[in-house]
Amino acid sequence: MPKFMSRNDLLLFAGFSLVVLAMPIWLAPFGAGYPDLLQRFMIFGIFAVGFNILFGLTGYLSFGHAAFFGVGSYAAVWSFKLLTLDAIPAMIFAVVISGLFALVIGFLCLRRSGIYFSILTLAFAQMSYNLAYSVLTPITNGETGLQLTLNDPRVLDAAVGQGFVGQPVPNLLGQQLSGYAGFYFCASFLILGFFIAQRIAGSPFGMMLKAIKSNQTRMQFTGFNTRPYALSAFVISGMYAGLAGALLAVTDPLAGAERMQWTASGEVVLMTILGGVGTLVGPVIGAWIIKYFENILSALNDNILARFWSFLPEGVADVLVKVTSKFVGDGWHLTLGLAFVIVVIFLPGGIMEGVRRVAALFRRSGSSGAKTAPQTQPAE
């Protein structure tokens, strides 16, 4: 009977889960241990894991995944407005709607491959953005965004006589999902999403996706129809994006068209490439790094830099403050750009390639040390 998970897969999953659950502890010294940022780490980690199923396994580069992210947010907020403030129905509703939307978009876009596929996904994403921003305003509330109000019907909550005082907020079985409760709620979905992606990558279905990436033309020449597999990967990836969008609506109950802009689609591409395309952990690490830069480096100013360099002589400290100020605050994109250039030039496989190189170096040094160890001579 085949094993459910190999020993290496089990160790990877256990290590990943431990790192995620302990993030409030080990990220505190880096100034990133507060709940709001941790929740974003989880949400965009899910977004990147789902995108990697399409891009990393099948090789199809989508520039329109923010459309599914935004649809998930809108679906979740409508669930909060019409049904109940409980988060679970909103998650289910968002994943289903995003999956159906991805099925339609994927069916049309996958008629082409390569750059033509990428351009088609970008076009559909921009159309979705404009529809949400200026056309479907009765559904999306236009540029103001969709928000919760006390006058929302919430028929399931009304049926059980559940009332609210003040601004309604999403909850889980009556427990408000704010602070660290919201973080662990999002973390549970990231761990579950990672587990599913891990099982997909190691399954026969995942092997077929990797074969499509390797040489789709050869597979088609053998009479194998690759489109159902590619479409399945597209839909699964869209459902991940919808789940991430729904979680963002849980932690911040607002859905706006800006979540569907092309810049959001480009951001998840950067996350995946930075961490390592086709790896399981890499896209998550890439998402964490970009969100860390966005929220921590962007908050640094000259006063904080002056305190940081205060141990140096005054003239040297002033020069360093002036130089480093160009890379933080409003200039944090410059730091991200430099990091991305360095990774692409020296580590084409992303950060995970660097991890593999370091691990291989340690293995070589360990094996060479064992070979050169002096052997004891037998006593005469």
N, C-alpha and C positions, 0 to 999 in steps of 0.2 A: 504494500500500500504506500503510495507516495506521501512524502511529508507535506504538511500544510505550508510550512515555511522552513527554509534552510537556516542553518545556524547563523550564517552571516547576515541574512535578512532579518532574523530575529534580533540579533545584536544591534543592527542599524536602527531598527524601529524602536527598540528599548532606549538606546542612547539618544535618539532624536526626541522621544517623548520626555525623557529626563531633562534634557537641555531646555525644551520648551516650558515645561512646568516650573522649572527653577529660574526662569528669566527674571522675575522680580528681585531675586537675590544677586545673581551674577552681573546683571546690568546696572544695579544701583551705583557702583563706583564710577560708571561711565555717564551718569546723569540721565539714564534712560529707563529707570525703574518705575516710572509713574504709570498709572493704568491707561490713560488715554493713548500714549505712544505704544505701549505694549499691545493694546487692542489693534492698533494699525499694523503693527508687526504681524500679528496673526492674520488679519484680513487680507493684506497684500501678499502674505506668504501663500494663502489659499489661491489667490488670483494667479500667482506665478506658477504654482504647482499644476494648476489646470491648464495654463497656457503651454507649459512644457510638454504636456501629453500630446498636444497637437504639433507644436514646433519641434520639440526635442525628439519625439519618437517617429513622426511621419515626415518631418522636414518641411511642412507647409507653414510659411511665415504669414501670419495674419496681422494686419494693421488696424483691425476693427473690433478687437475684443472688448473695448470699453463700451460698446453698444450693449453687450450682454450684462456687463457690470451695472450699467445704468438701468436696464430693464429689471434686473433683480432688485435694485433699490426701489424703483417705482412699484413693483409688485408687492414688496414687503410693506411699504407704507400704505398701499391700498388695503392690504390685509388688516393692518392695524386700524384703519379708518372704518372698514366695513364689517369686519368679523370680530376680532378680539385683539387685545394688546399682548396676548401671549405670543412669545417669539416662535414657538415650534410650528404652528400653522403658517406663519409668515415665511419661515424657511422653506417649507414644503411648497408653498404657492410660488415663491420666487424661483426655486429650482425647476419646477415644472414649466412655468411660463418661459424662462430663459432657455430651457431645453427645446421647447417648441419653436421659439424664435430662431435658435441656432439651427434647427433642422431645416427651416425654410431658407435661411441665408446660406447655410452650407450646401444645400442642394443646388443652389444657383451658382455659388462661387466655385465649387469644385468641378465645374465643367471646364475650368482652366487650371493651369498649374504654374509654378514659378512666379515671376514678377506679376503676371496677369492676375493670378489668384490674389496676391497681396494688394494690388490696386483695386480689385473688386471689393475686397473686405473693407478697405479704407473708404471707398465710395458709399457702401451701405452704412458704415458707421457714421459718416458725415450726414447722410440723409436722415438717419435715426436722430442724430443730434438736432438737426434743423426742425424735424417733425416735433420733437419734444420741446424745443425752444419757442417755436412760433406758430405751429400748425395745430397740434393736438393739445392746445392750452386747456380745454375743459378736463382733460385727463391728467396733464402734467403740471398745470398752473404756470406754464411759461417760465420766464426768467426768475420769477419769485420762488419757484420750487414748491413741491408738495409737502405740506406740513400737517401735523395732528392738531385737532381742535376739540374743544369740549362738546361741540355740536355734532360730532361724527356719530353715525348710528351705532356701530359696534354691536351688531345684533346678538352675537353669542354672549358677550358680557352683559348686555341688557337682559337676556333670557334668564341668567342666573342671578340677576339683581346686583351686579357688581358696579358700584359707582366710583367716581374719582373726585378728589379735591385738588384743585390746581391743574397745572399742565399735565396731561396724560403722558406716561412714559412706558415703553415696552417692558415686559417682565417675563419671568419664567415661573409658572405656577404660583404667581403672586409675589415672587422675589424680584425686586428691581435689579436690572442688569447694569448697574453702575459700579464704578471702581474696580476692584480686583475680581468681583463676581462676574462682571462683564468680560474681563480678561480671560478668566478660566472657561467661561462659556465659549468664547471665540477660540481659545486654545484647544478645546475638545474637538471642535470642527477641523482645525488644522491637523491635529493628530489623526483624526479619522480620514481626512482627505489625503494625507501622506500615505496612510496604510493602503487605501484604495489604489492610489497611483503606484505604489510599490507592487501590489498584486497584479495590476494591469501590465506593468513593465516586464514582469517575470512570467506572464501567462502566454499561451499560444497566440492569443489575440495581440498581445504586445509584440511578439516575435513577427507577426505579420505587418504590424505598423513599422517596425524597424526595417523589414525587408522593403517596404514601400519607399522609405527614406534612402535605402542603399541603392536600389535600382528599380524604380517603378516601371520603366519602359520594358525591361527584360521580363518582369512579371506579366505585363500585359501581352507580350509576344507569346508567352506560354499559354495564353487563353485564360489567365486568372483575372477576375474582375476586382480591381482594387478600390473602386469607388465606395462600396458599402462600408469597408473598413475605414477609409479616410473620413467618410461622413459620420461614422460612429465616433471617431476620435474628435471630430469637430463639435459634435453635440455634447459629448462628455466634457470637453474643454469649456464650452459655453455654459454648461450647468455649474461648473466650478466658479466661473466668473459671476454667474447669477447668485450663487451662494455667498460669495464675497461681498457683492453689492448689498445683499439682504442683511448681512452682518453689520455692514457700515450703517445701514438704516436702523438697526437695533441700537447701536451705540450712539448714533446721531440721527434721531428720527426726522430726517429731511431728505428728500430726493430732488435733485436738480439736474438740469440738462448738462451742466459742466462736467458731470461724472461720465459723460458719453463723448467728450471731445477727443480728437485724434491724439492730443498730447498724453492722455491717459493710456491710450493703446500703445503709444511709443514708450511710455514708462515701463510697462510690463515686459516689452521686448528688451529694454536695457537691463532690467532685473535678471532676466533669464540668461542673457549673454554674459553679464558681469559674473554671475555665480557659476555658470557652466551649463551649456545647452545639452540636454539629453541625460543629465545627472538627476538624481532624486533630491539631494540636499541643496545643490548649487542654486537653483532659482529662489529657494527660501532665503538663503544667505544673501543673495543679491537684493531681494526685496528688503531685508532688514537693513542692509548697508545704505541703500538709497533713502529709506524712510528715516534712518538715523541722521544722515546728512541734512535731509530736508527739515527736520524738527530740532536738531541740536546745533549743527553748524550755523544754520540760518538765524539762530537766536543769539549768537555771540556778537559782542560789540567791542568798541575800543576800550571801555572801562574794564570789561572782563579780561581782555587781552593784556591790558596794562597790569592787572593783578597777577596774571599768569607769568609774565616775564619780569616781575618785580625783583626777582633774585639776582638779576643781571645788573651791571652798571647802567646808570640812567641813560646815557647816550645810546648804548647798544640796545637797551630795552625799547627806546623810542623808535629806533630803526626797525626792529623786529615787529613792533606793534603796527607800524605803518605798512610793512610788507605783508604780514599775515592778515591784516584787515581786508585785503583784496580777495582773500579766499574764504571768508566767512561772511555772516550777515547776508546782505543782498547778493554777494558774490559766491555763495555756496555752490552754485552751478559750475563755477570754474574748478572748484575742487573735485566735484563729481566728474567733470569732463576729463580732467587730468588723470584721475583714477581709472576711468574707463579706457583712455588711450594707453596707459601703462599696461593694463590687463590685456587688452587686445593685441598689443605688440609683443609682449614678453610671455603672456599666458593665453594663447588663442583659445584654449579650452576653458577659460574662466578661472575663477578662484579655486575650484575643485581640482584643476590641473596642477596648480601650485601645491595643493595639499597632497596630491599623488606623488609629485616630484620629491617633496620633503620625506614622505613615507618611504619611497623607494631608496632615498639616500640613507635613511636610517637602517633599512634592511641590508643594504650593501655594506655599510660600515660594520653592522653586527656580524654579518657572515664572514667578512674579511678578518675581523678580530678573532672569530672562532677558528679560522684556518691558520692564523699566524700564532695562535697561543702555543707556548712551549710545551712539549711533551716531556713528561717525567721519564727518566731512564731507570730501568730496573736495577735494583741493587745487585752488585756482583758478589 
